[in-house]
């Protein structure tokens, strides 16, 4: 009988691999869009694809670089005290797509270099968290940032679908249906919602 054992896995490498995958999924949603479509708000709260890239590229620096003593020369005026509300969640006409993508690339490189240099139990400090929670470990913050990036990659997926119908992350996570099949599927979901509403005595 075989006595094969499971291979050893590096937990930090695993977290970085998933983080890289979610970053790629987010960036892919900005590909192939016009300047208008990559920026335009498609929810009541203004969610847009390029703004999500800008936000993640900015925020990950604070968690995975600055919180562990890292410094950088990246200019992020949207975090200034006098910046507009949610200024990190959208791109002004003066901010080019290329500048924001370069910010994302450089911040990812800085974060990954910092993470590579530390053990998972390395201590850090997140000053914007509430007192009592500000002292952290790299492991804790890596999980937090992975969740944050995956969260926003999901937002970008939905926003991109609203723009031009493109959906999914290319990893086979959606059924391979044509437009007519998706229309029939959507009609089936709508029918079920209407029927459930009727049974609950509601008016859809």
Number of C-alpha atoms within 10 A of each C-alpha: 3 4 5 6 6 6 6 6 8 8 11 17 12 11 16 17 13 15 22 16 15 22 22 13 22 26 18 17 27 23 11 9 14 10 13 9 19 21 22 19 18 16 10 6 8 13 19 25 32 26 25 25 28 23 21 23 23 23 18 24 25 20 21 26 23 18 22 21 11 15 12 11 5 11 9 12 12 18 15 9 8 8 11 11 10 13 17 22 19 22 23 11 10 6 10 13 20 9 11 19 17 14 20 22 14 16 23 22 14 19 19 17 14 18 21 13 9 14 12 16 11 14 15 20 19 19 13 9 10 8 9 7 11 14 13 17 18 23 18 14 19 20 14 14 19 20 15 16 26 18 13 21 25 17 17 26 22 19 24 24 13 14 17 10 12 13 16 17 18 9 7 8 9 10 9 9 10 8 10 9 12 13 12 11 13 12 12 12 12 12 12 12 13 15 14 13 13 12 10 9 9 10 8 9
